Amino acid sequence: MGRIDESKDFIPVRIAVLTVSDTRALEEDRSGDVLVGRLEAAGHVLADRKIIRDERAEIAVQLRAWCADEAIDVVISTGGTGLTGRDVTVEAHRDVYEKEIDAFGTVFTMVSMQKIGTSAVQSRATGGVAQGTYLFALPGSPGACKDAWDEILAYQLDYRHRPCNFVEIMPRLDEHQRRK
């Protein structure tokens, strides 16, 4: 198991939260609220927050815009990861990814199995990297957002987490774009 190395300084990252929904408004966005509350409590910075419809192209446009924004290190979306016809968030994320973080979905499924049993197979949570920005797509339930943050992202977005974490390799995510 990992641990937090208290001898290292915490490094806050700038996180954008995207809720994908045809029906929710900001005042009733419980999943987005969960993510914002947790990331701010951890000491990270809310860089932006939006709600967008379940439209693949619109989601991808927003993800690309945030990836191009140097003031954003991480994008976490919630909603649209299920199996219905309107669930297109995963496809939009994959349209944007340069590299997929395959193990993110696997670890999320392991965490979910402990909470909701075999119903975990209905989630297509995913993670990836584009333009030096981490992107994570989580289910639209507050419980799933809590599980993903508390069991995975809180650790991987903490520079002090050992043996390794996402933050320490952040400066190298786009190194291929700097090569000659």
C-alpha positions, 0 to 999 in steps of 0.5 A: 500500500502507498503512504504519504511522505510528510517530509515533502511539501503538498503541491496543489493542482488546478482541477476543472470539473465537468458535469455531463447531463441533459437535465441538471443545472449547477444548483442540483449538481450533487456529483459536481459538488462532491468533487469540488468539495473534496478537491478543495478540502484536499488543498487543490484549486478549482480552475473551472466548472461547467455543465454540458449536454450529453453530446459527444462533440460538445464534450470533446470540444470542452475537454480540448479547450481545457487541455489547451489552457495552461491554468488547468492540470486535471479535468474530472468529468462526471456523468455519461459513463454508462451503457445507454444511448445518451452515455457518450462521455467515454467516447468523447474522452477517447476522442481527446486522449493521447494516451489512455490510463488503462488501469484507472478503469480497472482500479475504479471497478475494484473499488466499486465492487466493494461498494456495489458488487457486480453492478460495477460492471455497468460503469465505463470510468476511464482516464487518460492524458492529452496535451499534458493534462490528466482527464478522468471520466467518472459516473454521474452518481455522488457515491461513485465520485466519492469513491473515485476521489477518496480511493484513487484520485486523492492519492494519485493527485497528492505529490507526497504519495509514495511510491509514485503519483500522477503529480510527480510526472506531470512536467513530463507528460508533454515532453514528446511535444518538446522534442526536436 
